[in-house]
Structures are given as structure tokens and as C-alpha cells.
Amino acid sequence: MRKLQVLGLLLLVLVLSSVALKAKKQFNDGIYTGESQSRYTSEPFWGQATVEIKNDKIVKLTFRIVDKEKNEIFGPDYEQHFKDNAEYAQQCRNEVNAMKVYTDKFMATKNMQHVDAITGATWSYNIFRDALSVTLEKARVK
């Protein structure tokens, strides 16, 4: 009986060790920042994502879009540049609202495949996705 208990215990240790080895670490701990223009390389806008990683988990994410030509953050006040164009002003509002939704959704799921583009805010989605990808690649264990 004692031999069976020892054998069972050894088997359990082997299984747990095997599972632990397969759960390979993806990311290094730290704070990482990356940026991307996505496909919009003729525009002065850059998405900047910053992630904080602890114990292989993303614990914080910030995202913003910067107009490097105007040296200005794309945000609620950015629509002032289009005060004579109601359609562009509304587009700015859509994109600003979507940026928060994308960030919140990613943090809730930790998976970009669960973050859907919002109609009328595809531009910010593409920039968010690509800036986050660049940032996570910097954090990835090589």
C-alpha cells in the first residue's frame, strides 16, 4: 500500500511538472511603450501604447494618439481643428470615444481578438491594434 502511495505521489509530481513546463512565460515584467501609424503613413498621427506587465500579466494599459505635426494629443479638444466641418468634428468624437472602448475591452479580455472595431472608428482601431502589437512585441520573452 505504501509503495502505491509513493508511486501515486511521484506520478502527480511528474504531471504537475509537465504542466508547469508547458505554461511558458510570454512576457517580461516591466513597463513597455511602442508606437505605430498603422497603415496611415501619410498622416502625422501615431498611436502610443504603454503596458505594465507583472507576473506575465498585463496589469495596466494606456493608449493615446499623437499628432506629431501639431505636437498635440488627439482627444476631446481635437475637433476644434474642424469647427467648420461638422462631419469631421463628429468623426473626431467617434474616434475619441472608441479609443476608450478599445482600451477597456482589451483590459477586460486581454485578447485583441475580442476587441471589435466600432463602425465609424476604424482608424483609431487600426492604430490601437498596431501600437499595442509593437508594444507587446517589445515585452515578449525571446
MODELLER restraints for C-alpha pairs under 7 A, 6 or more apart:
rsr = mdl.restraints
at = mdl.atoms
rsr.add(forms.Gaussian(group=physical.xy_distance, feature=features.Distance(at['CA:25:A'], at['CA:56:A']), mean=6.26, stdev=0.5))
rsr.add(forms.Gaussian(group=physical.xy_distance, feature=features.Distance(at['CA:26:A'], at['CA:56:A']), mean=6.25, stdev=0.5))
rsr.add(forms.Gaussian(group=physical.xy_distance, feature=features.Distance(at['CA:26:A'], at['CA:140:A']), mean=5.70, stdev=0.5))
rsr.add(forms.Gaussian(group=physical.xy_distance, feature=features.Distance(at['CA:26:A'], at['CA:141:A']), mean=5.50, stdev=0.5))
rsr.add(forms.Gaussian(group=physical.xy_distance, feature=features.Distance(at['CA:27:A'], at['CA:56:A']), mean=5.15, stdev=0.5))
rsr.add(forms.Gaussian(group=physical.xy_distance, feature=features.Distance(at['CA:27:A'], at['CA:139:A']), mean=5.33, stdev=0.5))
rsr.add(forms.Gaussian(group=physical.xy_distance, feature=features.Distance(at['CA:27:A'], at['CA:140:A']), mean=4.36, stdev=0.5))
rsr.add(forms.Gaussian(group=physical.xy_distance, feature=features.Distance(at['CA:27:A'], at['CA:141:A']), mean=5.03, stdev=0.5))
rsr.add(forms.Gaussian(group=physical.xy_distance, feature=features.Distance(at['CA:28:A'], at['CA:56:A']), mean=6.52, stdev=0.5))
rsr.add(forms.Gaussian(group=physical.xy_distance, feature=features.Distance(at['CA:28:A'], at['CA:139:A']), mean=5.56, stdev=0.5))
rsr.add(forms.Gaussian(group=physical.xy_distance, feature=features.Distance(at['CA:28:A'], at['CA:140:A']), mean=6.21, stdev=0.5))
rsr.add(forms.Gaussian(group=physical.xy_distance, feature=features.Distance(at['CA:28:A'], at['CA:141:A']), mean=5.82, stdev=0.5))
rsr.add(forms.Gaussian(group=physical.xy_distance, feature=features.Distance(at['CA:29:A'], at['CA:53:A']), mean=4.83, stdev=0.5))
rsr.add(forms.Gaussian(group=physical.xy_distance, feature=features.Distance(at['CA:29:A'], at['CA:54:A']), mean=4.91, stdev=0.5))
rsr.add(forms.Gaussian(group=physical.xy_distance, feature=features.Distance(at['CA:29:A'], at['CA:55:A']), mean=6.33, stdev=0.5))
rsr.add(forms.Gaussian(group=physical.xy_distance, feature=features.Distance(at['CA:29:A'], at['CA:56:A']), mean=6.56, stdev=0.5))
rsr.add(forms.Gaussian(group=physical.xy_distance, feature=features.Distance(at['CA:30:A'], at['CA:52:A']), mean=5.71, stdev=0.5))
rsr.add(forms.Gaussian(group=physical.xy_distance, feature=features.Distance(at['CA:30:A'], at['CA:53:A']), mean=5.31, stdev=0.5))
rsr.add(forms.Gaussian(group=physical.xy_distance, feature=features.Distance(at['CA:30:A'], at['CA:54:A']), mean=6.78, stdev=0.5))
rsr.add(forms.Gaussian(group=physical.xy_distance, feature=features.Distance(at['CA:31:A'], at['CA:50:A']), mean=6.93, stdev=0.5))
rsr.add(forms.Gaussian(group=physical.xy_distance, feature=features.Distance(at['CA:31:A'], at['CA:51:A']), mean=5.64, stdev=0.5))
rsr.add(forms.Gaussian(group=physical.xy_distance, feature=features.Distance(at['CA:31:A'], at['CA:52:A']), mean=4.37, stdev=0.5))
rsr.add(forms.Gaussian(group=physical.xy_distance, feature=features.Distance(at['CA:31:A'], at['CA:53:A']), mean=6.35, stdev=0.5))
rsr.add(forms.Gaussian(group=physical.xy_distance, feature=features.Distance(at['CA:32:A'], at['CA:50:A']), mean=5.52, stdev=0.5))
rsr.add(forms.Gaussian(group=physical.xy_distance, feature=features.Distance(at['CA:32:A'], at['CA:51:A']), mean=5.43, stdev=0.5))
rsr.add(forms.Gaussian(group=physical.xy_distance, feature=features.Distance(at['CA:32:A'], at['CA:52:A']), mean=6.53, stdev=0.5))
rsr.add(forms.Gaussian(group=physical.xy_distance, feature=features.Distance(at['CA:32:A'], at['CA:135:A']), mean=6.07, stdev=0.5))
rsr.add(forms.Gaussian(group=physical.xy_distance, feature=features.Distance(at['CA:32:A'], at['CA:138:A']), mean=6.81, stdev=0.5))
rsr.add(forms.Gaussian(group=physical.xy_distance, feature=features.Distance(at['CA:32:A'], at['CA:139:A']), mean=6.38, stdev=0.5))
rsr.add(forms.Gaussian(group=physical.xy_distance, feature=features.Distance(at['CA:33:A'], at['CA:48:A']), mean=6.93, stdev=0.5))
rsr.add(forms.Gaussian(group=physical.xy_distance, feature=features.Distance(at['CA:33:A'], at['CA:49:A']), mean=5.60, stdev=0.5))
rsr.add(forms.Gaussian(group=physical.xy_distance, feature=features.Distance(at['CA:33:A'], at['CA:50:A']), mean=4.26, stdev=0.5))
rsr.add(forms.Gaussian(group=physical.xy_distance, feature=features.Distance(at['CA:33:A'], at['CA:51:A']), mean=6.56, stdev=0.5))
rsr.add(forms.Gaussian(group=physical.xy_distance, feature=features.Distance(at['CA:33:A'], at['CA:135:A']), mean=5.30, stdev=0.5))
rsr.add(forms.Gaussian(group=physical.xy_distance, feature=features.Distance(at['CA:34:A'], at['CA:48:A']), mean=5.78, stdev=0.5))
rsr.add(forms.Gaussian(group=physical.xy_distance, feature=features.Distance(at['CA:34:A'], at['CA:49:A']), mean=5.57, stdev=0.5))
rsr.add(forms.Gaussian(group=physical.xy_distance, feature=features.Distance(at['CA:34:A'], at['CA:50:A']), mean=6.64, stdev=0.5))
rsr.add(forms.Gaussian(group=physical.xy_distance, feature=features.Distance(at['CA:34:A'], at['CA:131:A']), mean=5.84, stdev=0.5))
rsr.add(forms.Gaussian(group=physical.xy_distance, feature=features.Distance(at['CA:34:A'], at['CA:132:A']), mean=6.97, stdev=0.5))
rsr.add(forms.Gaussian(group=physical.xy_distance, feature=features.Distance(at['CA:34:A'], at['CA:134:A']), mean=5.40, stdev=0.5))
rsr.add(forms.Gaussian(group=physical.xy_distance, feature=features.Distance(at['CA:34:A'], at['CA:135:A']), mean=4.20, stdev=0.5))
rsr.add(forms.Gaussian(group=physical.xy_distance, feature=features.Distance(at['CA:35:A'], at['CA:46:A']), mean=6.28, stdev=0.5))
rsr.add(forms.Gaussian(group=physical.xy_distance, feature=features.Distance(at['CA:35:A'], at['CA:47:A']), mean=5.27, stdev=0.5))
rsr.add(forms.Gaussian(group=physical.xy_distance, feature=features.Distance(at['CA:35:A'], at['CA:48:A']), mean=4.37, stdev=0.5))
rsr.add(forms.Gaussian(group=physical.xy_distance, feature=features.Distance(at['CA:35:A'], at['CA:49:A']), mean=6.26, stdev=0.5))
rsr.add(forms.Gaussian(group=physical.xy_distance, feature=features.Distance(at['CA:35:A'], at['CA:131:A']), mean=4.63, stdev=0.5))
rsr.add(forms.Gaussian(group=physical.xy_distance, feature=features.Distance(at['CA:35:A'], at['CA:134:A']), mean=6.56, stdev=0.5))
rsr.add(forms.Gaussian(group=physical.xy_distance, feature=features.Distance(at['CA:36:A'], at['CA:46:A']), mean=5.46, stdev=0.5))
rsr.add(forms.Gaussian(group=physical.xy_distance, feature=features.Distance(at['CA:36:A'], at['CA:47:A']), mean=5.34, stdev=0.5))
rsr.add(forms.Gaussian(group=physical.xy_distance, feature=features.Distance(at['CA:36:A'], at['CA:48:A']), mean=6.87, stdev=0.5))
rsr.add(forms.Gaussian(group=physical.xy_distance, feature=features.Distance(at['CA:36:A'], at['CA:127:A']), mean=6.46, stdev=0.5))
rsr.add(forms.Gaussian(group=physical.xy_distance, feature=features.Distance(at['CA:36:A'], at['CA:130:A']), mean=5.97, stdev=0.5))
rsr.add(forms.Gaussian(group=physical.xy_distance, feature=features.Distance(at['CA:36:A'], at['CA:131:A']), mean=4.69, stdev=0.5))
rsr.add(forms.Gaussian(group=physical.xy_distance, feature=features.Distance(at['CA:37:A'], at['CA:45:A']), mean=6.21, stdev=0.5))
rsr.add(forms.Gaussian(group=physical.xy_distance, feature=features.Distance(at['CA:37:A'], at['CA:46:A']), mean=4.69, stdev=0.5))
rsr.add(forms.Gaussian(group=physical.xy_distance, feature=features.Distance(at['CA:37:A'], at['CA:47:A']), mean=6.14, stdev=0.5))
rsr.add(forms.Gaussian(group=physical.xy_distance, feature=features.Distance(at['CA:37:A'], at['CA:127:A']), mean=5.95, stdev=0.5))
rsr.add(forms.Gaussian(group=physical.xy_distance, feature=features.Distance(at['CA:38:A'], at['CA:126:A']), mean=6.16, stdev=0.5))
rsr.add(forms.Gaussian(group=physical.xy_distance, feature=features.Distance(at['CA:38:A'], at['CA:127:A']), mean=5.12, stdev=0.5))
rsr.add(forms.Gaussian(group=physical.xy_distance, feature=features.Distance(at['CA:38:A'], at['CA:130:A']), mean=5.68, stdev=0.5))
rsr.add(forms.Gaussian(group=physical.xy_distance, feature=features.Distance(at['CA:44:A'], at['CA:67:A']), mean=5.44, stdev=0.5))
rsr.add(forms.Gaussian(group=physical.xy_distance, feature=features.Distance(at['CA:44:A'], at['CA:68:A']), mean=5.44, stdev=0.5))
rsr.add(forms.Gaussian(group=physical.xy_distance, feature=features.Distance(at['CA:44:A'], at['CA:69:A']), mean=5.60, stdev=0.5))
rsr.add(forms.Gaussian(group=physical.xy_distance, feature=features.Distance(at['CA:45:A'], at['CA:65:A']), mean=6.39, stdev=0.5))
rsr.add(forms.Gaussian(group=physical.xy_distance, feature=features.Distance(at['CA:45:A'], at['CA:66:A']), mean=5.48, stdev=0.5))
rsr.add(forms.Gaussian(group=physical.xy_distance, feature=features.Distance(at['CA:45:A'], at['CA:67:A']), mean=4.51, stdev=0.5))
rsr.add(forms.Gaussian(group=physical.xy_distance, feature=features.Distance(at['CA:45:A'], at['CA:68:A']), mean=6.19, stdev=0.5))
rsr.add(forms.Gaussian(group=physical.xy_distance, feature=features.Distance(at['CA:46:A'], at['CA:65:A']), mean=5.46, stdev=0.5))
rsr.add(forms.Gaussian(group=physical.xy_distance, feature=features.Distance(at['CA:46:A'], at['CA:66:A']), mean=5.26, stdev=0.5))
rsr.add(forms.Gaussian(group=physical.xy_distance, feature=features.Distance(at['CA:46:A'], at['CA:67:A']), mean=6.58, stdev=0.5))
rsr.add(forms.Gaussian(group=physical.xy_distance, feature=features.Distance(at['CA:47:A'], at['CA:64:A']), mean=5.78, stdev=0.5))
rsr.add(forms.Gaussian(group=physical.xy_distance, feature=features.Distance(at['CA:47:A'], at['CA:65:A']), mean=4.31, stdev=0.5))
rsr.add(forms.Gaussian(group=physical.xy_distance, feature=features.Distance(at['CA:47:A'], at['CA:66:A']), mean=6.39, stdev=0.5))
rsr.add(forms.Gaussian(group=physical.xy_distance, feature=features.Distance(at['CA:47:A'], at['CA:127:A']), mean=5.43, stdev=0.5))
rsr.add(forms.Gaussian(group=physical.xy_distance, feature=features.Distance(at['CA:47:A'], at['CA:128:A']), mean=6.13, stdev=0.5))
rsr.add(forms.Gaussian(group=physical.xy_distance, feature=features.Distance(at['CA:47:A'], at['CA:131:A']), mean=5.56, stdev=0.5))
rsr.add(forms.Gaussian(group=physical.xy_distance, feature=features.Distance(at['CA:48:A'], at['CA:63:A']), mean=5.64, stdev=0.5))
rsr.add(forms.Gaussian(group=physical.xy_distance, feature=features.Distance(at['CA:48:A'], at['CA:64:A']), mean=5.39, stdev=0.5))
rsr.add(forms.Gaussian(group=physical.xy_distance, feature=features.Distance(at['CA:48:A'], at['CA:65:A']), mean=6.04, stdev=0.5))
rsr.add(forms.Gaussian(group=physical.xy_distance, feature=features.Distance(at['CA:48:A'], at['CA:131:A']), mean=5.85, stdev=0.5))
rsr.add(forms.Gaussian(group=physical.xy_distance, feature=features.Distance(at['CA:49:A'], at['CA:62:A']), mean=5.73, stdev=0.5))
rsr.add(forms.Gaussian(group=physical.xy_distance, feature=features.Distance(at['CA:49:A'], at['CA:63:A']), mean=4.50, stdev=0.5))
rsr.add(forms.Gaussian(group=physical.xy_distance, feature=features.Distance(at['CA:49:A'], at['CA:64:A']), mean=6.71, stdev=0.5))
rsr.add(forms.Gaussian(group=physical.xy_distance, feature=features.Distance(at['CA:49:A'], at['CA:131:A']), mean=5.64, stdev=0.5))
rsr.add(forms.Gaussian(group=physical.xy_distance, feature=features.Distance(at['CA:49:A'], at['CA:132:A']), mean=5.47, stdev=0.5))
rsr.add(forms.Gaussian(group=physical.xy_distance, feature=features.Distance(at['CA:49:A'], at['CA:135:A']), mean=6.43, stdev=0.5))
rsr.add(forms.Gaussian(group=physical.xy_distance, feature=features.Distance(at['CA:50:A'], at['CA:61:A']), mean=5.65, stdev=0.5))
rsr.add(forms.Gaussian(group=physical.xy_distance, feature=features.Distance(at['CA:50:A'], at['CA:62:A']), mean=5.25, stdev=0.5))
rsr.add(forms.Gaussian(group=physical.xy_distance, feature=features.Distance(at['CA:50:A'], at['CA:63:A']), mean=6.49, stdev=0.5))
rsr.add(forms.Gaussian(group=physical.xy_distance, feature=features.Distance(at['CA:50:A'], at['CA:135:A']), mean=6.84, stdev=0.5))
rsr.add(forms.Gaussian(group=physical.xy_distance, feature=features.Distance(at['CA:51:A'], at['CA:58:A']), mean=6.57, stdev=0.5))
rsr.add(forms.Gaussian(group=physical.xy_distance, feature=features.Distance(at['CA:51:A'], at['CA:60:A']), mean=5.50, stdev=0.5))
rsr.add(forms.Gaussian(group=physical.xy_distance, feature=features.Distance(at['CA:51:A'], at['CA:61:A']), mean=4.53, stdev=0.5))
rsr.add(forms.Gaussian(group=physical.xy_distance, feature=features.Distance(at['CA:51:A'], at['CA:62:A']), mean=6.61, stdev=0.5))
rsr.add(forms.Gaussian(group=physical.xy_distance, feature=features.Distance(at['CA:52:A'], at['CA:58:A']), mean=5.82, stdev=0.5))
rsr.add(forms.Gaussian(group=physical.xy_distance, feature=features.Distance(at['CA:52:A'], at['CA:59:A']), mean=5.68, stdev=0.5))
rsr.add(forms.Gaussian(group=physical.xy_distance, feature=features.Distance(at['CA:52:A'], at['CA:60:A']), mean=5.03, stdev=0.5))
rsr.add(forms.Gaussian(group=physical.xy_distance, feature=features.Distance(at['CA:52:A'], at['CA:61:A']), mean=6.62, stdev=0.5))
rsr.add(forms.Gaussian(group=physical.xy_distance, feature=features.Distance(at['CA:53:A'], at['CA:59:A']), mean=5.70, stdev=0.5))
rsr.add(forms.Gaussian(group=physical.xy_distance, feature=features.Distance(at['CA:63:A'], at['CA:103:A']), mean=6.98, stdev=0.5))
rsr.add(forms.Gaussian(group=physical.xy_distance, feature=features.Distance(at['CA:65:A'], at['CA:73:A']), mean=5.98, stdev=0.5))
rsr.add(forms.Gaussian(group=physical.xy_distance, feature=features.Distance(at['CA:65:A'], at['CA:74:A']), mean=5.31, stdev=0.5))
rsr.add(forms.Gaussian(group=physical.xy_distance, feature=features.Distance(at['CA:66:A'], at['CA:72:A']), mean=5.81, stdev=0.5))
rsr.add(forms.Gaussian(group=physical.xy_distance, feature=features.Distance(at['CA:66:A'], at['CA:73:A']), mean=4.42, stdev=0.5))
rsr.add(forms.Gaussian(group=physical.xy_distance, feature=features.Distance(at['CA:66:A'], at['CA:74:A']), mean=5.58, stdev=0.5))
rsr.add(forms.Gaussian(group=physical.xy_distance, feature=features.Distance(at['CA:67:A'], at['CA:73:A']), mean=6.01, stdev=0.5))
rsr.add(forms.Gaussian(group=physical.xy_distance, feature=features.Distance(at['CA:67:A'], at['CA:74:A']), mean=6.48, stdev=0.5))
rsr.add(forms.Gaussian(group=physical.xy_distance, feature=features.Distance(at['CA:75:A'], at['CA:96:A']), mean=5.76, stdev=0.5))
rsr.add(forms.Gaussian(group=physical.xy_distance, feature=features.Distance(at['CA:76:A'], at['CA:93:A']), mean=6.75, stdev=0.5))
rsr.add(forms.Gaussian(group=physical.xy_distance, feature=features.Distance(at['CA:76:A'], at['CA:96:A']), mean=6.43, stdev=0.5))
rsr.add(forms.Gaussian(group=physical.xy_distance, feature=features.Distance(at['CA:79:A'], at['CA:89:A']), mean=4.83, stdev=0.5))
rsr.add(forms.Gaussian(group=physical.xy_distance, feature=features.Distance(at['CA:79:A'], at['CA:92:A']), mean=5.67, stdev=0.5))
rsr.add(forms.Gaussian(group=physical.xy_distance, feature=features.Distance(at['CA:82:A'], at['CA:88:A']), mean=6.02, stdev=0.5))
rsr.add(forms.Gaussian(group=physical.xy_distance, feature=features.Distance(at['CA:82:A'], at['CA:89:A']), mean=5.45, stdev=0.5))
rsr.add(forms.Gaussian(group=physical.xy_distance, feature=features.Distance(at['CA:83:A'], at['CA:89:A']), mean=6.53, stdev=0.5))
rsr.add(forms.Gaussian(group=physical.xy_distance, feature=features.Distance(at['CA:94:A'], at['CA:120:A']), mean=6.39, stdev=0.5))
rsr.add(forms.Gaussian(group=physical.xy_distance, feature=features.Distance(at['CA:94:A'], at['CA:121:A']), mean=5.84, stdev=0.5))
rsr.add(forms.Gaussian(group=physical.xy_distance, feature=features.Distance(at['CA:95:A'], at['CA:121:A']), mean=4.91, stdev=0.5))
rsr.add(forms.Gaussian(group=physical.xy_distance, feature=features.Distance(at['CA:95:A'], at['CA:124:A']), mean=5.78, stdev=0.5))
rsr.add(forms.Gaussian(group=physical.xy_distance, feature=features.Distance(at['CA:98:A'], at['CA:118:A']), mean=6.78, stdev=0.5))
rsr.add(forms.Gaussian(group=physical.xy_distance, feature=features.Distance(at['CA:98:A'], at['CA:121:A']), mean=6.26, stdev=0.5))
rsr.add(forms.Gaussian(group=physical.xy_distance, feature=features.Distance(at['CA:99:A'], at['CA:124:A']), mean=6.40, stdev=0.5))
rsr.add(forms.Gaussian(group=physical.xy_distance, feature=features.Distance(at['CA:102:A'], at['CA:115:A']), mean=6.31, stdev=0.5))
rsr.add(forms.Gaussian(group=physical.xy_distance, feature=features.Distance(at['CA:105:A'], at['CA:115:A']), mean=6.00, stdev=0.5))
rsr.add(forms.Gaussian(group=physical.xy_distance, feature=features.Distance(at['CA:106:A'], at['CA:112:A']), mean=6.07, stdev=0.5))
rsr.add(forms.Gaussian(group=physical.xy_distance, feature=features.Distance(at['CA:106:A'], at['CA:115:A']), mean=6.15, stdev=0.5))
rsr.add(forms.Gaussian(group=physical.xy_distance, feature=features.Distance(at['CA:117:A'], at['CA:125:A']), mean=5.68, stdev=0.5))
